[in-house]
Amino acid sequence: MVVHYKQIVRRFNALRTKKRYKEKRIRRAFLTEAFIDGEIELYKPAHVPYKIYTDKTIPVDMNIADPVCIEEKPVKFNWFEKFLLWIKEVFK
């Protein structure tokens, strides 16, 4: 029974591999045809650069209305962090 199960698994894995490589060949042929026709730029994903600001300060030259700027999300503290902030305020 186990041998039969292993045979079935191997068969399905082989079929899955054949299907995957067939799809890759089709996609490659499609892109090659687009390249030959000069339409490859239509199928390339648009590169959108993104910026990550880990610093708390926003650069001076950056416009606040700039859509590239990351929206600040509210910070959620757990009870221990709230307690530490309370101690910090009390012992100023």
PyMOL commands that place a pseudoatom at each C-alpha (Angstrom):
pseudoatom trace, name=CA, resn=MET, resi=1, chain=A, elem=C, hetatm=0, pos=[0.000, 0.000, 0.000]
pseudoatom trace, name=CA, resn=VAL, resi=2, chain=A, elem=C, hetatm=0, pos=[2.817, 2.405, 0.880]
pseudoatom trace, name=CA, resn=VAL, resi=3, chain=A, elem=C, hetatm=0, pos=[4.622, 1.623, -2.358]
pseudoatom trace, name=CA, resn=HIS, resi=4, chain=A, elem=C, hetatm=0, pos=[1.445, 2.331, -4.310]
pseudoatom trace, name=CA, resn=TYR, resi=5, chain=A, elem=C, hetatm=0, pos=[1.037, 5.651, -2.470]
pseudoatom trace, name=CA, resn=LYS, resi=6, chain=A, elem=C, hetatm=0, pos=[4.644, 6.617, -3.284]
pseudoatom trace, name=CA, resn=GLN, resi=7, chain=A, elem=C, hetatm=0, pos=[4.068, 5.788, -6.958]
pseudoatom trace, name=CA, resn=ILE, resi=8, chain=A, elem=C, hetatm=0, pos=[0.989, 8.025, -7.038]
pseudoatom trace, name=CA, resn=VAL, resi=9, chain=A, elem=C, hetatm=0, pos=[2.867, 10.852, -5.327]
pseudoatom trace, name=CA, resn=ARG, resi=10, chain=A, elem=C, hetatm=0, pos=[5.762, 10.572, -7.784]
pseudoatom trace, name=CA, resn=ARG, resi=11, chain=A, elem=C, hetatm=0, pos=[3.363, 10.586, -10.722]
pseudoatom trace, name=CA, resn=PHE, resi=12, chain=A, elem=C, hetatm=0, pos=[1.575, 13.714, -9.484]
pseudoatom trace, name=CA, resn=ASN, resi=13, chain=A, elem=C, hetatm=0, pos=[4.881, 15.446, -8.758]
pseudoatom trace, name=CA, resn=ALA, resi=14, chain=A, elem=C, hetatm=0, pos=[6.095, 14.637, -12.272]
pseudoatom trace, name=CA, resn=LEU, resi=15, chain=A, elem=C, hetatm=0, pos=[2.855, 15.980, -13.769]
pseudoatom trace, name=CA, resn=ARG, resi=16, chain=A, elem=C, hetatm=0, pos=[3.102, 19.127, -11.649]
pseudoatom trace, name=CA, resn=THR, resi=17, chain=A, elem=C, hetatm=0, pos=[6.703, 19.659, -12.782]
pseudoatom trace, name=CA, resn=LYS, resi=18, chain=A, elem=C, hetatm=0, pos=[5.784, 19.139, -16.441]
pseudoatom trace, name=CA, resn=LYS, resi=19, chain=A, elem=C, hetatm=0, pos=[2.920, 21.611, -16.096]
pseudoatom trace, name=CA, resn=ARG, resi=20, chain=A, elem=C, hetatm=0, pos=[5.170, 24.218, -14.443]
pseudoatom trace, name=CA, resn=TYR, resi=21, chain=A, elem=C, hetatm=0, pos=[7.849, 23.965, -17.113]
pseudoatom trace, name=CA, resn=LYS, resi=22, chain=A, elem=C, hetatm=0, pos=[5.239, 24.029, -19.877]
pseudoatom trace, name=CA, resn=GLU, resi=23, chain=A, elem=C, hetatm=0, pos=[3.837, 27.272, -18.464]
pseudoatom trace, name=CA, resn=LYS, resi=24, chain=A, elem=C, hetatm=0, pos=[7.363, 28.701, -18.274]
pseudoatom trace, name=CA, resn=ARG, resi=25, chain=A, elem=C, hetatm=0, pos=[7.991, 27.799, -21.934]
pseudoatom trace, name=CA, resn=ILE, resi=26, chain=A, elem=C, hetatm=0, pos=[4.716, 29.434, -22.975]
pseudoatom trace, name=CA, resn=ARG, resi=27, chain=A, elem=C, hetatm=0, pos=[5.503, 32.579, -20.969]
pseudoatom trace, name=CA, resn=ARG, resi=28, chain=A, elem=C, hetatm=0, pos=[9.041, 32.724, -22.371]
pseudoatom trace, name=CA, resn=ALA, resi=29, chain=A, elem=C, hetatm=0, pos=[7.761, 32.345, -25.941]
pseudoatom trace, name=CA, resn=PHE, resi=30, chain=A, elem=C, hetatm=0, pos=[5.178, 35.067, -25.327]
pseudoatom trace, name=CA, resn=LEU, resi=31, chain=A, elem=C, hetatm=0, pos=[7.790, 37.485, -23.982]
pseudoatom trace, name=CA, resn=THR, resi=32, chain=A, elem=C, hetatm=0, pos=[10.216, 36.618, -26.775]
pseudoatom trace, name=CA, resn=GLU, resi=33, chain=A, elem=C, hetatm=0, pos=[7.557, 37.434, -29.341]
pseudoatom trace, name=CA, resn=ALA, resi=34, chain=A, elem=C, hetatm=0, pos=[6.819, 40.709, -27.564]
pseudoatom trace, name=CA, resn=PHE, resi=35, chain=A, elem=C, hetatm=0, pos=[10.542, 41.524, -27.556]
pseudoatom trace, name=CA, resn=ILE, resi=36, chain=A, elem=C, hetatm=0, pos=[10.835, 40.828, -31.282]
pseudoatom trace, name=CA, resn=ASP, resi=37, chain=A, elem=C, hetatm=0, pos=[7.800, 43.022, -31.999]
pseudoatom trace, name=CA, resn=GLY, resi=38, chain=A, elem=C, hetatm=0, pos=[9.215, 45.795, -29.815]
pseudoatom trace, name=CA, resn=GLU, resi=39, chain=A, elem=C, hetatm=0, pos=[6.325, 45.644, -27.326]
pseudoatom trace, name=CA, resn=ILE, resi=40, chain=A, elem=C, hetatm=0, pos=[8.316, 44.304, -24.367]
pseudoatom trace, name=CA, resn=GLU, resi=41, chain=A, elem=C, hetatm=0, pos=[7.979, 47.620, -22.492]
pseudoatom trace, name=CA, resn=LEU, resi=42, chain=A, elem=C, hetatm=0, pos=[4.227, 47.001, -22.228]
pseudoatom trace, name=CA, resn=TYR, resi=43, chain=A, elem=C, hetatm=0, pos=[4.781, 43.830, -20.224]
pseudoatom trace, name=CA, resn=LYS, resi=44, chain=A, elem=C, hetatm=0, pos=[7.461, 45.073, -17.849]
pseudoatom trace, name=CA, resn=PRO, resi=45, chain=A, elem=C, hetatm=0, pos=[6.181, 46.056, -14.402]
pseudoatom trace, name=CA, resn=ALA, resi=46, chain=A, elem=C, hetatm=0, pos=[6.620, 49.718, -13.627]
pseudoatom trace, name=CA, resn=HIS, resi=47, chain=A, elem=C, hetatm=0, pos=[9.463, 50.319, -11.198]
pseudoatom trace, name=CA, resn=VAL, resi=48, chain=A, elem=C, hetatm=0, pos=[8.226, 52.454, -8.338]
pseudoatom trace, name=CA, resn=PRO, resi=49, chain=A, elem=C, hetatm=0, pos=[11.024, 53.424, -5.968]
pseudoatom trace, name=CA, resn=TYR, resi=50, chain=A, elem=C, hetatm=0, pos=[10.093, 53.603, -2.348]
pseudoatom trace, name=CA, resn=LYS, resi=51, chain=A, elem=C, hetatm=0, pos=[11.731, 55.271, 0.598]
pseudoatom trace, name=CA, resn=ILE, resi=52, chain=A, elem=C, hetatm=0, pos=[11.861, 54.109, 4.160]
pseudoatom trace, name=CA, resn=TYR, resi=53, chain=A, elem=C, hetatm=0, pos=[12.465, 56.732, 6.796]
pseudoatom trace, name=CA, resn=THR, resi=54, chain=A, elem=C, hetatm=0, pos=[13.672, 55.177, 10.016]
pseudoatom trace, name=CA, resn=ASP, resi=55, chain=A, elem=C, hetatm=0, pos=[14.748, 58.487, 11.426]
pseudoatom trace, name=CA, resn=LYS, resi=56, chain=A, elem=C, hetatm=0, pos=[12.185, 60.421, 13.462]
pseudoatom trace, name=CA, resn=THR, resi=57, chain=A, elem=C, hetatm=0, pos=[12.951, 63.683, 11.677]
pseudoatom trace, name=CA, resn=ILE, resi=58, chain=A, elem=C, hetatm=0, pos=[11.683, 64.446, 8.211]
pseudoatom trace, name=CA, resn=PRO, resi=59, chain=A, elem=C, hetatm=0, pos=[14.338, 65.846, 5.864]
pseudoatom trace, name=CA, resn=VAL, resi=60, chain=A, elem=C, hetatm=0, pos=[14.119, 69.610, 5.375]
pseudoatom trace, name=CA, resn=ASP, resi=61, chain=A, elem=C, hetatm=0, pos=[14.078, 69.432, 1.583]
pseudoatom trace, name=CA, resn=MET, resi=62, chain=A, elem=C, hetatm=0, pos=[11.135, 67.037, 1.571]
pseudoatom trace, name=CA, resn=ASN, resi=63, chain=A, elem=C, hetatm=0, pos=[7.720, 68.490, 0.891]
pseudoatom trace, name=CA, resn=ILE, resi=64, chain=A, elem=C, hetatm=0, pos=[5.072, 67.465, 3.450]
pseudoatom trace, name=CA, resn=ALA, resi=65, chain=A, elem=C, hetatm=0, pos=[2.418, 67.172, 0.713]
pseudoatom trace, name=CA, resn=ASP, resi=66, chain=A, elem=C, hetatm=0, pos=[4.655, 64.745, -1.207]
pseudoatom trace, name=CA, resn=PRO, resi=67, chain=A, elem=C, hetatm=0, pos=[2.789, 61.425, -1.716]
pseudoatom trace, name=CA, resn=VAL, resi=68, chain=A, elem=C, hetatm=0, pos=[6.050, 59.485, -1.325]
pseudoatom trace, name=CA, resn=CYS, resi=69, chain=A, elem=C, hetatm=0, pos=[6.147, 60.429, 2.353]
pseudoatom trace, name=CA, resn=ILE, resi=70, chain=A, elem=C, hetatm=0, pos=[5.051, 57.628, 4.669]
pseudoatom trace, name=CA, resn=GLU, resi=71, chain=A, elem=C, hetatm=0, pos=[1.938, 58.253, 6.706]
pseudoatom trace, name=CA, resn=GLU, resi=72, chain=A, elem=C, hetatm=0, pos=[2.601, 58.018, 10.411]
pseudoatom trace, name=CA, resn=LYS, resi=73, chain=A, elem=C, hetatm=0, pos=[0.531, 55.373, 12.104]
pseudoatom trace, name=CA, resn=PRO, resi=74, chain=A, elem=C, hetatm=0, pos=[-0.480, 55.673, 15.751]
pseudoatom trace, name=CA, resn=VAL, resi=75, chain=A, elem=C, hetatm=0, pos=[1.850, 53.803, 18.082]
pseudoatom trace, name=CA, resn=LYS, resi=76, chain=A, elem=C, hetatm=0, pos=[0.211, 51.201, 20.267]
pseudoatom trace, name=CA, resn=PHE, resi=77, chain=A, elem=C, hetatm=0, pos=[1.841, 50.573, 23.634]
pseudoatom trace, name=CA, resn=ASN, resi=78, chain=A, elem=C, hetatm=0, pos=[1.294, 47.570, 25.821]
pseudoatom trace, name=CA, resn=TRP, resi=79, chain=A, elem=C, hetatm=0, pos=[0.615, 48.039, 29.518]
pseudoatom trace, name=CA, resn=PHE, resi=80, chain=A, elem=C, hetatm=0, pos=[4.283, 47.778, 30.516]
pseudoatom trace, name=CA, resn=GLU, resi=81, chain=A, elem=C, hetatm=0, pos=[5.394, 50.481, 28.085]
pseudoatom trace, name=CA, resn=LYS, resi=82, chain=A, elem=C, hetatm=0, pos=[2.561, 52.715, 29.318]
pseudoatom trace, name=CA, resn=PHE, resi=83, chain=A, elem=C, hetatm=0, pos=[3.719, 52.093, 32.873]
pseudoatom trace, name=CA, resn=LEU, resi=84, chain=A, elem=C, hetatm=0, pos=[7.296, 53.055, 31.973]
pseudoatom trace, name=CA, resn=LEU, resi=85, chain=A, elem=C, hetatm=0, pos=[6.076, 56.259, 30.324]
pseudoatom trace, name=CA, resn=TRP, resi=86, chain=A, elem=C, hetatm=0, pos=[4.041, 57.066, 33.409]
pseudoatom trace, name=CA, resn=ILE, resi=87, chain=A, elem=C, hetatm=0, pos=[7.126, 56.578, 35.636]
pseudoatom trace, name=CA, resn=LYS, resi=88, chain=A, elem=C, hetatm=0, pos=[9.141, 58.766, 33.287]
pseudoatom trace, name=CA, resn=GLU, resi=89, chain=A, elem=C, hetatm=0, pos=[6.560, 61.548, 33.560]
pseudoatom trace, name=CA, resn=VAL, resi=90, chain=A, elem=C, hetatm=0, pos=[6.293, 61.299, 37.337]
pseudoatom trace, name=CA, resn=PHE, resi=91, chain=A, elem=C, hetatm=0, pos=[10.046, 61.452, 37.970]
pseudoatom trace, name=CA, resn=LYS, resi=92, chain=A, elem=C, hetatm=0, pos=[10.911, 64.318, 35.609]
for i in range(1, 92): cmd.bond("trace and resi %d" % i, "trace and resi %d" % (i + 1))
show_as sticks, trace
zoom trace
